[in-house]
Amino acid sequence: MDVPKPLKRIFSPVIRNRRDLARYLLLATASAIGTALLVDVAQQLIFFTDWETAIRSWVVTILVASVIALPLLGSLGYAHLNLWRAQVQLELLSRTDDLTGLPNRRAVLSAFQRHNERDTALVLIDVDHFKRINDTHGHGVGDATLQQLAGVLVEELDGLGLVGRVGGEEFAFVAWKQSSAALAQRLDRLARRLSTRPFLIDGITVPVTVSAGVALCQGRDFDTVYQEADHALYGAKNAGRNQVRLAGPASAIRSHG
């Protein structure tokens, strides 16, 4: 049996902001007062003495119902609002990389699935010789390097799509509605910036370059496109690093080695 919408709004409310909370509090309080008043009216009809007594009773009923309903329903409404906020926060955390604050692999996959069209591309970006950074300066500097790189990626690729970290020193970029030429230009600018401006971390100069592999989505599944981009990435690594390569027969898009 379906529950009527007004009752569902009271007993199973969806409260996502203060506006929803105010609407719920108004509706639920009005319903509580109306129910109490209806019972009192029925009682007065049965035991009617005079209109003055009846009206006085109805006023008292409205006041008492309001005093009782407002704090109780307010607490219930706030509980639903806080539950919604907790769910949103949990969902955000489940899609966020702890170290860099970027979207994680799950969020990248979701973006890929939402924008999987012919003009969408998946770019895998990997830090060159990252193990050397960790071995030379320690994992603290390595983590800071990834954090600074995340900021640079967002600055350089913002507006083209979604940048995320998919694990270790590997980042992914889902670009949509961009021509190959425009995408290549932005990736080229990114590579040039990194190769000419080392990171400064705790007084230590850390040179950073990246290699990237690009695969066009063309409506295909994520695993297939990811493998192609990964293959192109390793092609860039094997060709000397610090370059971007497109999956398929094409060679390097740009090389800064």
MARTOR-973682 format. One record per residue (C-alpha): residue in three letters; residue number from 1; x, z negated, y negated. Coordinates in Angstrom, 2 decimals. Layout:
REM residues N
res n xx zz yy
ALA NUM X Z Y;
...
END
This chain:
REM residues 257
res n xx zz yy
MET 1 0.00 0.00 0.00;
ASP 2 1.42 1.07 -3.35;
VAL 3 1.80 -1.62 -5.98;
PRO 4 0.18 -0.66 -9.33;
LYS 5 2.75 0.30 -11.96;
PRO 6 1.89 -2.55 -14.37;
LEU 7 2.42 -5.11 -11.60;
LYS 8 5.62 -3.39 -10.48;
ARG 9 6.95 -3.59 -14.04;
ILE 10 6.33 -7.35 -14.00;
PHE 11 7.47 -8.31 -10.51;
SER 12 10.16 -5.65 -10.00;
PRO 13 11.36 -4.81 -13.50;
VAL 14 14.21 -2.46 -14.32;
ILE 15 16.00 -4.05 -17.28;
ARG 16 19.12 -2.24 -18.47;
ASN 17 19.37 -3.32 -22.11;
ARG 18 17.86 -5.65 -24.69;
ARG 19 15.15 -3.17 -25.53;
ASP 20 14.00 -3.17 -21.90;
LEU 21 14.20 -6.98 -21.94;
ALA 22 11.99 -7.25 -25.04;
ARG 23 9.49 -4.79 -23.55;
TYR 24 9.39 -6.73 -20.29;
LEU 25 9.00 -10.08 -22.05;
LEU 26 6.12 -8.74 -24.15;
LEU 27 4.32 -7.18 -21.19;
ALA 28 4.84 -10.09 -18.80;
THR 29 3.90 -12.74 -21.37;
ALA 30 0.77 -10.82 -22.37;
SER 31 -0.17 -10.52 -18.69;
ALA 32 0.37 -14.26 -18.12;
ILE 33 -1.70 -15.19 -21.18;
GLY 34 -4.39 -12.69 -20.22;
THR 35 -4.63 -14.07 -16.69;
ALA 36 -4.81 -17.68 -17.89;
LEU 37 -7.38 -16.78 -20.53;
LEU 38 -9.48 -14.88 -18.00;
VAL 39 -9.59 -17.95 -15.76;
ASP 40 -10.54 -20.15 -18.72;
VAL 41 -13.27 -17.75 -19.85;
ALA 42 -14.73 -17.74 -16.35;
GLN 43 -14.64 -21.53 -16.34;
GLN 44 -16.34 -21.72 -19.73;
LEU 45 -19.06 -19.36 -18.56;
ILE 46 -19.75 -21.65 -15.62;
PHE 47 -19.51 -24.95 -17.50;
PHE 48 -20.49 -23.76 -20.97;
THR 49 -21.31 -26.51 -23.48;
ASP 50 -20.94 -24.93 -26.92;
TRP 51 -18.93 -22.21 -28.62;
GLU 52 -16.71 -24.60 -30.53;
THR 53 -15.52 -26.24 -27.31;
ALA 54 -15.06 -22.86 -25.62;
ILE 55 -13.01 -21.39 -28.47;
ARG 56 -10.90 -24.55 -28.71;
SER 57 -10.21 -24.34 -24.97;
TRP 58 -9.22 -20.68 -25.23;
VAL 59 -6.81 -21.39 -28.10;
VAL 60 -5.22 -24.22 -26.14;
THR 61 -4.95 -21.96 -23.07;
ILE 62 -3.17 -19.27 -25.09;
LEU 63 -0.73 -21.76 -26.59;
VAL 64 0.03 -23.50 -23.30;
ALA 65 0.42 -20.20 -21.44;
SER 66 2.78 -18.92 -24.15;
VAL 67 4.90 -22.09 -24.12;
ILE 68 5.22 -21.96 -20.33;
ALA 69 5.54 -18.19 -19.88;
LEU 70 8.06 -17.32 -22.60;
PRO 71 11.04 -19.41 -21.36;
LEU 72 10.32 -18.75 -17.68;
LEU 73 9.88 -15.00 -18.10;
GLY 74 12.80 -14.89 -20.53;
SER 75 15.07 -16.46 -17.91;
LEU 76 13.80 -14.03 -15.29;
GLY 77 14.32 -11.10 -17.62;
TYR 78 17.87 -12.17 -18.47;
ALA 79 18.59 -12.57 -14.76;
HIS 80 17.54 -8.97 -14.13;
LEU 81 19.57 -7.78 -17.12;
ASN 82 22.68 -9.64 -15.95;
LEU 83 22.17 -8.28 -12.43;
TRP 84 22.04 -4.74 -13.79;
ARG 85 25.18 -5.32 -15.85;
ALA 86 26.97 -6.73 -12.80;
GLN 87 25.97 -3.68 -10.77;
VAL 88 27.23 -1.34 -13.48;
GLN 89 30.49 -3.27 -13.73;
LEU 90 30.92 -3.23 -9.96;
GLU 91 30.29 0.50 -9.85;
LEU 92 32.79 1.01 -12.66;
LEU 93 35.42 -1.07 -10.86;
SER 94 34.83 0.85 -7.65;
ARG 95 35.66 4.07 -9.53;
THR 96 38.61 2.77 -11.57;
ASP 97 42.30 2.61 -10.68;
ASP 98 43.53 -0.95 -11.14;
LEU 99 46.98 -0.07 -12.46;
THR 100 46.27 2.67 -14.99;
GLY 101 42.59 2.18 -15.81;
LEU 102 41.99 5.86 -15.01;
PRO 103 39.23 7.04 -12.67;
ASN 104 40.30 6.72 -9.04;
ARG 105 40.08 9.18 -6.14;
ARG 106 36.40 8.44 -5.59;
ALA 107 35.59 9.24 -9.23;
VAL 108 37.68 12.42 -9.08;
LEU 109 35.78 13.54 -5.99;
SER 110 32.47 12.81 -7.75;
ALA 111 33.53 14.86 -10.80;
PHE 112 34.64 17.70 -8.53;
GLN 113 31.27 17.76 -6.78;
ARG 114 29.34 17.70 -10.06;
HIS 115 31.32 20.56 -11.61;
ASN 116 32.21 22.66 -8.59;
GLU 117 31.78 26.12 -10.06;
ARG 118 33.84 29.28 -10.25;
ASP 119 35.51 28.29 -13.52;
THR 120 36.45 24.80 -12.31;
ALA 121 40.01 23.98 -11.25;
LEU 122 41.65 21.07 -9.46;
VAL 123 45.14 20.16 -10.67;
LEU 124 47.39 17.76 -8.77;
ILE 125 50.16 16.25 -10.89;
ASP 126 53.07 14.37 -9.35;
VAL 127 55.93 12.49 -11.05;
ASP 128 59.28 14.03 -10.20;
HIS 129 61.80 11.71 -8.50;
PHE 130 59.53 8.70 -8.95;
LYS 131 61.30 6.84 -6.11;
ARG 132 64.49 7.12 -8.11;
ILE 133 62.81 5.35 -11.06;
ASN 134 61.68 2.50 -8.79;
ASP 135 65.05 2.22 -7.06;
THR 136 67.02 2.30 -10.32;
HIS 137 64.88 0.14 -12.60;
GLY 138 62.52 -1.74 -10.28;
HIS 139 58.83 -1.47 -9.49;
GLY 140 57.82 -3.12 -12.77;
VAL 141 59.31 -0.23 -14.72;
GLY 142 57.80 2.18 -12.20;
ASP 143 54.33 0.74 -12.79;
ALA 144 54.82 0.86 -16.56;
THR 145 55.90 4.49 -16.23;
LEU 146 52.66 5.34 -14.45;
GLN 147 50.66 3.51 -17.11;
GLN 148 52.38 5.36 -19.96;
LEU 149 51.99 8.66 -18.14;
ALA 150 48.27 7.98 -17.71;
GLY 151 47.97 7.62 -21.48;
VAL 152 49.83 10.89 -22.07;
LEU 153 47.66 12.74 -19.56;
VAL 154 44.50 11.55 -21.29;
GLU 155 45.89 12.52 -24.72;
GLU 156 46.96 16.00 -23.62;
LEU 157 44.08 16.92 -21.34;
ASP 158 41.21 15.12 -23.06;
GLY 159 38.18 17.32 -23.53;
LEU 160 39.02 19.68 -20.69;
GLY 161 37.77 17.57 -17.82;
LEU 162 38.50 14.34 -15.98;
VAL 163 41.93 12.84 -15.31;
GLY 164 42.37 10.32 -12.49;
ARG 165 44.98 8.70 -10.30;
VAL 166 44.57 9.47 -6.62;
GLY 167 47.40 7.34 -5.25;
GLY 168 51.04 6.42 -5.73;
GLU 169 52.62 8.63 -8.38;
GLU 170 50.01 11.38 -7.92;
PHE 171 47.33 12.17 -10.48;
ALA 172 44.46 14.63 -10.31;
PHE 173 42.76 16.58 -13.06;
VAL 174 39.39 18.30 -12.62;
ALA 175 39.05 20.91 -15.37;
TRP 176 35.76 22.73 -15.91;
LYS 177 34.66 25.67 -18.05;
GLN 178 38.25 26.55 -18.91;
SER 179 39.98 29.88 -18.58;
SER 180 43.18 30.03 -16.56;
ALA 181 45.07 30.91 -19.74;
ALA 182 43.71 27.90 -21.65;
LEU 183 44.41 25.57 -18.76;
ALA 184 47.94 26.92 -18.33;
GLN 185 48.59 26.43 -22.05;
ARG 186 47.54 22.78 -21.97;
LEU 187 49.53 22.05 -18.80;
ASP 188 52.52 23.80 -20.35;
ARG 189 52.21 21.61 -23.46;
LEU 190 51.98 18.52 -21.25;
ALA 191 55.11 19.47 -19.31;
ARG 192 57.07 20.22 -22.49;
ARG 193 56.07 16.92 -24.08;
LEU 194 57.15 14.93 -21.05;
SER 195 60.44 16.75 -20.58;
THR 196 61.46 16.28 -24.23;
ARG 197 60.17 12.75 -24.91;
PRO 198 61.39 10.12 -22.42;
PHE 199 59.45 6.88 -22.07;
LEU 200 60.86 3.68 -23.56;
ILE 201 60.05 0.71 -21.33;
ASP 202 61.47 -2.77 -22.02;
GLY 203 64.39 -1.21 -23.88;
ILE 204 65.06 1.23 -21.01;
THR 205 64.88 4.98 -21.56;
VAL 206 63.08 6.58 -18.61;
PRO 207 63.11 10.40 -18.44;
VAL 208 59.90 11.66 -16.86;
THR 209 58.94 15.13 -15.73;
VAL 210 56.05 16.25 -13.56;
SER 211 55.24 19.02 -11.15;
ALA 212 51.69 20.33 -10.74;
GLY 213 49.69 22.48 -8.38;
VAL 214 46.50 24.24 -9.44;
ALA 215 43.69 25.51 -7.22;
LEU 216 40.45 27.16 -8.31;
CYS 217 37.34 25.52 -6.87;
GLN 218 35.05 28.58 -6.59;
GLY 219 32.29 26.56 -4.96;
ARG 220 34.44 25.43 -2.01;
ASP 221 34.64 21.94 -0.53;
PHE 222 36.99 19.30 -1.94;
ASP 223 39.31 19.06 1.08;
THR 224 39.98 22.80 1.09;
VAL 225 40.69 22.97 -2.64;
TYR 226 42.76 19.77 -2.51;
GLN 227 44.94 21.21 0.28;
GLU 228 45.51 24.38 -1.73;
ALA 229 46.44 22.43 -4.86;
ASP 230 48.69 20.17 -2.78;
HIS 231 50.41 23.19 -1.24;
ALA 232 50.98 24.64 -4.73;
LEU 233 52.32 21.26 -5.89;
TYR 234 54.90 21.19 -3.12;
GLY 235 55.77 24.77 -3.97;
ALA 236 56.56 23.59 -7.48;
LYS 237 58.64 20.73 -6.06;
ASN 238 60.58 23.04 -3.75;
ALA 239 61.17 25.51 -6.57;
GLY 240 63.03 22.89 -8.61;
ARG 241 60.32 20.59 -10.01;
ASN 242 59.18 20.28 -13.65;
GLN 243 56.81 23.21 -13.32;
VAL 244 53.21 24.20 -12.66;
ARG 245 52.21 26.54 -9.88;
LEU 246 48.90 28.19 -9.04;
ALA 247 47.70 28.24 -5.44;
GLY 248 47.70 31.64 -3.79;
PRO 249 50.00 34.59 -4.19;
ALA 250 50.84 33.83 -7.83;
SER 251 54.13 32.07 -8.52;
ALA 252 54.83 29.48 -11.20;
ILE 253 52.48 29.39 -14.17;
ARG 254 55.16 27.67 -16.20;
SER 255 58.60 26.37 -15.36;
HIS 256 60.70 23.99 -17.41;
GLY 257 63.42 23.33 -14.87;
END
